[in-house]
């Protein structure tokens, strides 16, 4: 039998890792995958039991010389820029470099670490029609492909099973934390995740509602970041810091899910939960393209939903 073509996979951030790891699981019979997850991506691959595809030697450049290597498949990252170097190296060797876009915002900014188009891959993959048309608009001279998002399909199936097994009341407020304060400060946008959590807790405290708030931290978050806010509302609102590895274990308990504009909100929406994206800043419109996600820009509207 002919050997299957190989795909070298490199991921750092959790969002891209979720989508790419689901793509891998759905295509294991078609390709041989060599997976090199680092940072938060490692936990994603472990959760999906893909550790057996991870070799001991973690140097990604070593595998560019492999026979039958079809392409390099990468997720984007705001923190680790090794993926940009891998794109450049692969293209110089004549190997196709594909980046799976895992969101709907700041597409060009992800590749402009050095303000050079040399960081652009050979091909962009998008998982839905919204991302596809946006990428075509942002990269009109580049190859953009619609590669259906297997992660969305997996999420719906997994949530259905968890919902059937969950015996408690799904009435909690799930707050999706995001480390946006670091990036938004650079853009001189004042409202951030700290402000949002403060507004949620104030609303519940003023209403004197006995409703639990679950804080789900982003993988890049410092779990002590809300220390002062939580201290202020201690005894007035019941607050739980989630330690669940699987986001669905938090979503299944929620009656409402609130955040800024993360992939986690899209997951919540796909699971059928009432999902809110908050901006409170006319300069910062929500980029999540799903009309079923409630988008609000002032405290009065948030107060109504709580």
RARAPE-V195004 format. One record per pair of residues at least 12 apart in sequence whose C-alpha atoms are under 7 Angstrom apart, sorted by the first residue. I is the first residue (numbers start at 1). GAP is how many residues later the second one is. If there is no record, write none. Layout:
# RARAPE-V195004
I;GAP / I;GAP
This chain:
# RARAPE-V195004
4;26 / 4;27 / 4;28 / 5;26 / 5;27 / 5;63 / 5;64 / 5;65 / 6;25 / 6;26 / 6;27 / 6;62 / 6;63 / 6;64 / 7;24 / 7;25 / 7;26 / 7;27 / 7;62 / 7;63 / 7;64 / 7;65 / 7;66 / 8;25 / 8;26 / 8;27 / 8;63 / 8;64 / 8;65 / 9;24 / 9;25 / 9;26 / 9;27 / 9;63 / 9;64 / 9;65 / 10;25 / 10;26 / 10;27 / 10;63 / 10;64 / 10;65 / 11;25 / 11;26 / 11;27 / 11;30 / 11;63 / 11;64 / 12;25 / 12;26 / 12;27 / 12;28 / 12;29 / 12;65 / 12;68 / 13;26 / 13;27 / 13;28 / 13;63 / 13;64 / 14;26 / 14;27 / 14;30 / 15;87 / 15;248 / 16;59 / 16;60 / 16;86 / 17;24 / 17;27 / 17;58 / 18;26 / 18;133 / 19;130 / 19;131 / 19;132 / 21;24 / 22;128 / 22;129 / 23;127 / 33;20 / 34;19 / 34;20 / 35;18 / 35;19 / 36;18 / 36;22 / 40;179 / 64;26 / 71;24 / 71;25 / 71;26 / 72;24 / 72;25 / 72;26 / 73;24 / 73;25 / 73;26 / 74;24 / 74;25 / 74;26 / 75;24 / 75;25 / 75;26 / 76;25 / 76;34 / 78;32 / 84;35 / 87;32 / 87;34 / 88;30 / 88;31 / 96;26 / 97;24 / 97;25 / 97;26 / 98;23 / 98;24 / 98;25 / 98;26 / 98;27 / 99;22 / 99;24 / 99;25 / 99;26 / 100;24 / 100;25 / 100;26 / 101;23 / 101;24 / 101;25 / 103;160 / 104;27 / 104;183 / 104;184 / 105;182 / 123;19 / 123;20 / 123;21 / 124;19 / 124;20 / 124;21 / 125;19 / 125;20 / 125;21 / 125;22 / 126;19 / 126;20 / 126;21 / 127;19 / 127;20 / 127;21 / 127;22 / 128;18 / 128;20 / 128;21 / 130;159 / 132;14 / 156;114 / 156;115 / 159;89 / 159;112 / 163;89 / 169;84 / 170;82 / 170;83 / 170;84 / 170;85 / 171;82 / 171;83 / 171;84 / 172;39 / 172;40 / 172;41 / 172;81 / 172;82 / 172;83 / 172;84 / 173;39 / 173;40 / 173;41 / 173;81 / 173;82 / 173;83 / 173;84 / 174;39 / 174;40 / 174;41 / 174;80 / 174;82 / 174;83 / 174;84 / 175;38 / 175;39 / 175;40 / 175;41 / 175;82 / 175;83 / 175;84 / 176;39 / 176;40 / 176;41 / 176;82 / 176;83 / 177;16 / 177;38 / 177;39 / 177;40 / 177;41 / 177;82 / 178;15 / 178;40 / 179;39 / 179;41 / 179;42 / 180;12 / 180;13 / 181;12 / 191;89 / 191;90 / 198;31 / 201;32 / 201;36 / 203;100 / 204;33 / 204;102 / 205;31 / 205;32 / 211;27 / 212;25 / 212;26 / 212;27 / 213;25 / 213;26 / 213;27 / 214;25 / 214;26 / 214;27 / 214;28 / 215;25 / 215;26 / 215;27 / 216;25 / 216;26 / 251;17 / 255;18 / 255;19 / 256;17 / 256;18 / 256;19 / 257;17 / 257;18 / 257;19 / 258;17 / 258;18 / 258;19 / 259;17 / 259;18 / 259;19 / 260;17 / 260;18 / 260;19 / 261;16 / 261;25 / 261;26 / 261;27 / 269;24 / 275;18 / 275;19 / 276;17 / 276;18 / 276;19 / 277;16 / 277;17 / 277;18 / 277;19 / 278;17 / 278;18 / 278;19 / 279;17 / 279;18 / 280;17 / 280;18 / 281;16
